[in-house]
Amino acid sequence: MTNNKLFDGIVVFVQVIKSGGFGAAAEVLGHSNSYISKEINKLESRLGVRLLNRTTRSVALTPEGDVYYQECLQLVMDAEQALGLMSQNSLNPKGLLKISCPVWLGSQYLQQVFSEYLTLYPDMQLDIDLSDKTVDVVADGYDLVIRASATLAESSLICKRLFSCNIHTVASPEYLRQHGFPKHPSELQHHHCLCYSNLKHADRWQYTDAENKVFNVDVQQKLQCNNTPMTVAMAVDGMGICHVPTFYIESQLQRGELTILFPEFDKTLVNVYVVYPSRKHLSAKVRRFMDLLERRMSK
């Protein structure tokens, strides 16, 4: 049989802890102090445990109360999220959406997504930071961040992979005529290499052999640059060899301006992720953008 009083007092209990006392909770919930006190007493009586130690100035959780609070907090958050989803289904998002994404990815691949989002939701504004540097999603106040990386560092943030592509080692036909065509990644130690300086080990390039064993090659840096399109442009000019994700060099490969050197060793993938602070209380503006982003990136 369903317990009709299962959730009685839970919202009041959670609010007392969040507010730091009965009086503050009463003010938030629009009730009297006596009502709050009675609700907590009834909850403790029903559970058969003391949840709070009370003094004239403060309340503190008992060990049992602490365990119960964590579970109740999650229940309240889930219920609020469900209510929010229902209301968001009938409302268009409004306000400001702050996004950070890599320069090339944003300008070449996401511009149409940004335009479509503003067309679909005219009450929204976008604050777009095109940057290849790592940002602090929470401290810098971003709603979401798009990043391209082989792996993401462990964190409390939520990440969702949008798509993956290979990293290729490429050079121009002119460079290869002048310096020779390396047959194995280990020969890169004797070539001019153009490196992306935002990586932790910019001069260490990763490959995979025929037995699927990963190995690294420490290359000779002719150039360090924190902008991949510049690195690609220098490679097209014959200044050296670069090691970049496919989406940076699609047009150059099609025009024959760059040549892939070791396709049999290029098995390392770069993943494009969308990163955001929490899946709890995901706002309509973020949810709508992510839905649009996933639809467009899947194509």
Secondary structure, 3 states (H helix, E strand, C coil): CCCCCCCCCHHHHHHHHHHCCHHHHHHHHCCCHHHHHHHHHHHHHHHCCCCEEECCCCEEECHHHHHHHHHHHHHHHHHHHHHHHHHHCCCCCCEEEEEEECHHHHHHHHHHHHHHHHHHCCCEEEEEEECCCCCCCCCCCCCEEEEEECCCCCCCCEEEEEEEEEEEEEECHHHHHHHCCCCCHHHHHHCCEEEECCCCCCCEEEEECCCCCEEEEECCEEEEECCHHHHHHHHHCCCCEEEEEHHHCHHHHHCCCCEECCCCCCCCEEEEEEEECCCCCCCHHHHHHHHHHHHHHCC
